[in-house]
Amino acid sequence: MLTPDLVRPFTRHESAIVRDHAFRYFERSGDLAPVSADDVFFALDRHGAPGSLRALSLLPRASWTATGLRRLMELARAPQEQLLSWHVARAIAALPLVDVASLLDVPAVLKMLPDELVKHLADRVALAELPLDDAWARLEKHAAALAAGVPDSLLSELATRRVVEATARHAGPAADRALAALERPDGAGYMGVLATQVLGALREPRALPVLFRVLEAEESELVAMEATRALGRLGTSDVVAALDAAATKAEPDSQVWLHGLAALGMIKLPASEALAARLLPGTSVEHEGARLTLALSLVELGTHDHLPTVLAVADGAGEDDLAEEAYACAVMTGHPLAGDEALRTRALAHREAEQRRAEQLARAVEPKKVGRGWVSSSKKNKKKRR
């Protein structure tokens, strides 16, 4: 399987399919190292925003150099098309707090940012000073707001990140409260989602048995998805062993299989590849969801030996996106499937179809003005809110 150092050069590959798969490898990882914002901007400068969407999605989690920060501010200062502006806003919103504090001290920077983004940055700095009791109260208040139906938007996403970050700064005591919250009767609701995000941010090893109880309870798909992300962020061999034990007891149509095993693709260890490769052949075609989860985990890990099995799953399920990922993985690992012209043609055709769909979707999205900035909302969602 591929390692991060082997994958990084492919983020500069000329093929968009290969390049995107390389960035996906890091996107589906608990740790982006060794990729930084500089790698994202290299792709953006060479291929433009439409050809760098996968790379741009990594900016909120990227590490920053002085060069990268200057480039980000240049993009924020100059008028950009809507999609790129959205990614720039998300990147600025997630900058490390030390950089945020510096930005807020520069009036020229504040003038060029959307009002709601400046407010978000100031709120992050203020929340960082809160004691745990106050931070936890904010977390509970936000969970109640989400349960009441706050519109899904960039502002809602930023609010969630603020309260989770502020709570997670209290480390062990915050983890204690998050673990207790998941054991409560309302642990399957939005409070459970936020508590799980706190545990994932902290990479709290004590969360392992609790996260598996969440998966095995089959109560909330939202919390199960967050539990999977938290397991992936833990990223240890203990997680892989626990997934092996849980999968042995659970049915292939359970959340353990459909969500929990997806964490294998985030845990870049040989043990993850070995488990996915062992479980996949014995999983019946009747359990297509579980088979797809395992096959996708294998390509996310950069498998070489098991690519024919992955492609067989893609063919059986008619999943052209999985076939595209398998082709990219074959190029990166030097597998003979990289020379399969039929597979290459299939991958290119799927990529072109996805690009047309993305362009149609982009035309269906309007900017909703908020002060000097905006939060995108689709026409369809607007109609529902009326």
C-alpha positions in Angstrom: 0.0 0.0 0.0 1.0 3.6 -0.5 2.5 5.8 2.2 2.0 9.6 2.5 5.5 10.4 1.2 4.9 8.2 -1.9 1.5 9.9 -2.6 2.5 13.5 -2.2 4.3 13.7 -5.7 1.1 12.6 -7.3 -0.7 15.8 -6.1 1.3 17.4 -8.9 0.4 14.9 -11.6 -0.9 16.1 -14.9 -3.9 13.8 -14.9 -6.8 15.3 -13.0 -8.0 11.8 -12.1 -4.7 10.8 -10.5 -4.2 14.2 -8.9 -7.6 14.1 -7.3 -7.1 10.6 -6.0 -3.8 11.7 -4.4 -5.6 14.6 -2.6 -8.4 12.2 -1.7 -5.8 10.0 0.0 -5.0 12.9 2.3 -8.5 14.1 2.6 -9.5 10.6 3.9 -6.8 10.6 6.6 -6.5 11.6 10.2 -3.4 13.6 9.4 -2.7 15.7 6.2 1.1 15.6 6.7 3.2 16.0 4.6 0.8 17.9 2.4 0.5 21.7 3.1 -1.5 24.7 1.7 1.5 25.2 -0.7 0.6 22.0 -2.5 -3.0 23.1 -2.8 -2.0 26.5 -4.3 0.4 24.8 -6.7 -2.6 22.8 -8.1 -4.7 25.9 -8.2 -2.2 28.0 -10.0 -1.5 25.2 -12.6 -5.0 23.9 -13.2 -7.4 26.6 -12.0 -10.3 26.3 -9.5 -12.4 23.9 -11.6 -9.5 21.5 -11.8 -8.5 21.8 -8.2 -11.7 21.3 -6.2 -10.5 18.2 -4.4 -7.3 20.1 -3.5 -9.2 23.2 -2.3 -11.4 21.1 0.0 -8.2 20.3 2.0 -7.4 24.0 2.8 -9.3 24.2 6.2 -7.1 21.3 7.5 -3.9 22.2 5.8 -0.7 23.3 7.5 0.4 26.8 6.7 3.7 28.4 5.7 4.3 32.2 5.5 4.2 31.8 1.7 0.9 30.0 1.9 -0.7 32.6 4.2 0.4 35.4 1.8 -1.2 33.5 -1.1 -4.4 33.1 0.8 -4.6 36.8 1.6 -4.0 37.6 -2.1 -6.9 35.5 -3.1 -9.1 37.1 -0.4 -8.1 40.6 -1.6 -8.9 40.1 -5.3 -12.3 39.4 -6.7 -12.9 35.7 -7.3 -15.6 33.6 -8.9 -18.1 32.3 -6.3 -16.8 28.7 -5.9 -13.2 29.8 -5.2 -14.4 32.6 -2.9 -16.2 30.0 -0.8 -13.1 27.8 -0.5 -11.0 30.8 0.5 -13.5 31.8 3.1 -13.5 28.3 4.6 -9.7 28.3 4.7 -9.5 31.7 6.5 -12.2 30.6 8.9 -10.2 27.5 9.9 -6.7 29.2 10.3 -4.8 28.4 13.5 -5.8 30.7 16.3 -2.3 32.3 16.4 -2.7 33.4 12.8 -6.3 34.5 13.4 -5.1 36.8 16.3 -2.5 38.3 14.0 -5.1 38.9 11.2 -7.5 40.7 13.6 -4.8 43.2 14.4 -4.5 44.4 10.8 -7.3 46.8 9.8 -6.5 46.4 6.1 -7.1 42.7 6.3 -10.4 43.2 8.2 -11.7 45.6 5.5 -11.3 43.0 2.7 -13.1 40.1 4.5 -16.8 39.5 4.7 -18.5 40.9 7.8 -19.7 37.4 8.9 -16.2 36.0 8.5 -14.6 38.7 10.6 -17.2 38.1 13.3 -16.5 34.3 13.2 -12.8 34.9 13.6 -13.3 37.3 16.5 -15.7 34.8 18.1 -13.1 32.1 17.9 -10.6 34.2 19.7 -13.1 35.1 22.4 -14.4 31.6 22.9 -10.8 30.4 23.4 -10.8 32.2 26.7 -13.9 30.6 28.0 -13.8 28.3 31.0 -15.0 24.7 30.4 -18.4 25.3 32.0 -19.2 28.2 29.6 -17.8 26.5 26.6 -19.9 23.4 27.3 -23.0 25.6 27.8 -22.3 27.0 24.3 -22.0 23.5 22.9 -25.4 22.5 24.4 -27.0 25.7 23.1 -25.7 25.0 19.6 -26.9 21.4 19.7 -30.4 22.7 20.6 -30.3 25.2 17.7 -29.3 22.4 15.3 -32.1 20.3 16.5 -34.5 23.2 16.0 -33.6 23.2 12.3 -30.9 25.9 11.7 -30.5 26.2 7.9 -27.6 24.2 6.6 -25.1 26.8 5.4 -21.5 27.9 5.7 -22.4 30.0 8.8 -23.9 27.0 10.5 -20.8 25.0 9.7 -18.6 27.7 11.2 -20.7 28.0 14.3 -20.3 24.2 14.9 -16.5 24.4 14.4 -16.3 27.3 16.9 -18.0 25.6 19.8 -16.3 22.3 19.2 -12.9 24.0 19.0 -13.5 26.0 22.2 -14.6 22.9 24.1 -11.8 20.7 22.9 -9.2 23.2 24.1 -10.0 21.9 27.6 -8.6 18.5 26.7 -9.1 15.8 29.3 -12.0 17.4 31.2 -13.8 18.2 27.9 -13.3 14.5 26.9 -14.8 13.4 30.2 -18.0 15.5 29.5 -18.2 14.3 25.9 -17.9 10.7 26.9 -20.7 11.2 29.5 -22.9 13.0 27.0 -22.8 9.9 24.7 -24.0 7.8 27.5 -27.0 10.0 28.1 -30.5 9.3 26.7 -30.2 12.2 24.2 -26.7 11.0 23.1 -28.2 9.9 19.8 -29.2 13.5 18.9 -27.2 16.6 17.9 -25.5 16.7 21.3 -24.1 13.3 20.5 -22.9 14.5 17.2 -21.0 17.5 18.8 -19.7 15.4 21.7 -18.3 12.9 19.1 -16.7 15.7 17.2 -15.0 16.9 20.4 -13.6 13.4 21.0 -12.4 13.2 17.4 -10.7 16.6 17.7 -8.9 15.4 20.8 -8.1 11.9 19.4 -9.2 10.6 22.8 -8.2 7.0 23.2 -10.7 6.4 26.0 -13.4 7.0 23.5 -12.8 3.7 21.7 -15.3 1.5 23.5 -17.9 4.3 23.7 -17.7 5.0 19.9 -18.2 1.3 19.2 -21.3 1.3 21.5 -22.6 4.2 19.5 -22.2 2.2 16.3 -23.6 -1.0 17.7 -26.7 0.8 19.2 -28.0 1.5 15.6 -29.8 4.6 16.9 -28.5 7.5 14.9 -26.8 7.5 11.5 -25.5 11.1 12.1 -23.7 10.1 15.3 -22.5 6.9 13.6 -20.9 8.9 10.8 -19.2 11.2 13.3 -18.1 8.1 15.3 -16.5 6.8 12.2 -14.6 10.0 11.6 -13.4 10.0 15.2 -12.2 6.4 14.8 -10.3 7.4 11.7 -8.7 10.3 13.5 -7.6 8.0 16.3 -5.8 6.1 13.6 -4.2 3.4 15.7 -3.8 -0.4 15.3 -6.0 -0.7 18.4 -8.9 0.8 16.3 -8.3 -1.7 13.5 -8.3 -4.6 16.0 -11.5 -3.3 17.5 -13.1 -3.0 14.1 -12.1 -6.6 13.4 -13.7 -7.8 16.6 -16.9 -5.7 16.0 -17.3 -6.8 12.4 -17.1 -10.5 13.5 -20.1 -10.0 15.8 -22.2 -7.7 13.5 -24.2 -8.3 10.4 -23.0 -6.8 7.1 -26.0 -4.5 6.9 -25.2 -3.0 10.3 -23.7 0.5 11.1 -20.5 -1.2 12.1 -20.0 -2.4 8.6 -21.6 0.4 6.6 -20.0 3.2 8.6 -17.5 1.9 11.1 -15.4 -0.1 8.5 -15.1 3.1 6.4 -12.6 4.3 9.0 -10.2 1.7 7.6 -9.5 4.0 4.6 -8.5 6.8 7.0 -6.1 4.6 9.0 -3.0 4.3 6.8 -1.6 1.1 8.3 -0.9 -2.3 6.7 -3.3 -3.8 9.3 -6.2 -1.7 7.7 -5.5 -3.1 4.3 -5.2 -6.6 5.6 -8.5 -6.4 7.4 -10.4 -4.9 4.4 -8.8 -7.4 2.0 -9.8 -10.3 4.3 -13.4 -9.3 4.8 -14.2 -8.3 1.3 -14.1 -11.7 -0.5 -16.4 -13.3 2.2 -19.0 -10.5 2.0 -22.0 -11.6 0.0 -23.1 -9.6 -3.1 -26.4 -9.2 -1.4 -24.6 -6.8 1.0 -23.5 -4.3 -1.7 -23.1 -1.4 0.7 -20.6 -3.3 2.9 -18.7 -4.5 -0.2 -18.5 -0.9 -1.5 -17.3 0.3 1.9 -14.5 -2.2 2.0 -13.5 -1.7 -1.7 -13.4 2.0 -1.3 -11.3 1.7 1.8 -8.7 -0.4 -0.1 -8.3 2.3 -2.8 -8.1 5.0 -0.2 -5.2 3.1 1.4 -3.5 2.9 -2.0 -3.7 -0.9 -2.4 -1.8 -2.6 -5.1 -2.4 -6.3 -4.7 -6.2 -6.1 -4.3 -7.0 -3.8 -7.2 -8.5 -6.6 -9.3 -10.9 -7.4 -6.5 -11.9 -3.7 -6.1 -12.6 -3.5 -9.8 -14.7 -6.6 -9.7 -16.8 -4.9 -7.0 -17.1 -1.8 -9.1 -18.2 -3.8 -12.1 -20.7 -5.8 -10.1 -22.3 -2.7 -8.6 -22.1 -0.6 -11.7 -20.0 2.0 -9.7 -18.1 4.0 -12.2 -16.7 6.4 -9.5 -15.1 3.4 -7.8 -13.7 2.2 -11.1 -12.2 5.7 -11.6 -10.6 5.6 -8.2 -9.2 2.1 -9.0 -7.7 3.3 -12.2 -6.0 6.2 -10.4 -4.7 3.9 -7.7 -3.3 1.6 -10.4 -1.4 4.5 -11.9 0.0 5.5 -8.6 1.0 2.0 -7.5 2.3 0.9 -10.9 -0.3 -1.9 -11.3 -0.8 -3.4 -14.8 -4.4 -2.2 -14.7 -3.0 1.3 -15.4 -2.4 0.1 -19.0 -5.9 -1.2 -19.4 -7.3 1.1 -22.1 -10.9 0.2 -21.5 -10.6 1.1 -17.8 -8.9 4.4 -18.7 -11.6 5.2 -21.1 -14.3 4.4 -18.5 -12.5 6.6 -15.9 -12.3 9.5 -18.3 -15.9 9.2 -19.4 -17.1 9.2 -15.8 -14.9 12.2 -15.0 -16.4 14.2 -17.9 -19.9 13.2 -16.8 -19.2 14.3 -13.2 -17.8 17.6 -14.5 -21.0 18.3 -16.5 -23.1 17.5 -13.5 -21.0 19.8 -11.3 -21.4 22.7 -13.8 -25.1 22.2 -13.8 -25.2 22.2 -10.0 -23.1 25.4 -9.9 -25.6 27.1 -12.2 -28.4 26.1 -9.8 -26.7 27.8 -6.8 -27.1 31.5 -6.1 -25.0 33.7 -3.8 -27.1 34.9 -0.8 -25.7 38.2 0.2 -24.9 38.8 3.9 -23.2 42.1 4.5 -20.0 42.1 2.3 -20.0 38.3 2.0 -22.4 35.5 1.2 -23.5 32.1 2.1 -24.5 29.9 -0.8 -28.0 28.4 -0.9 -29.7 26.5 -3.7 -32.9 27.7 -5.3 -34.5 24.4 -4.3 -33.6 25.0 -0.6 -34.9 28.6 -0.8 -38.2 27.4 -2.1 -38.5 24.9 0.8 -37.8 27.6 3.4 -40.6 29.8 2.1 
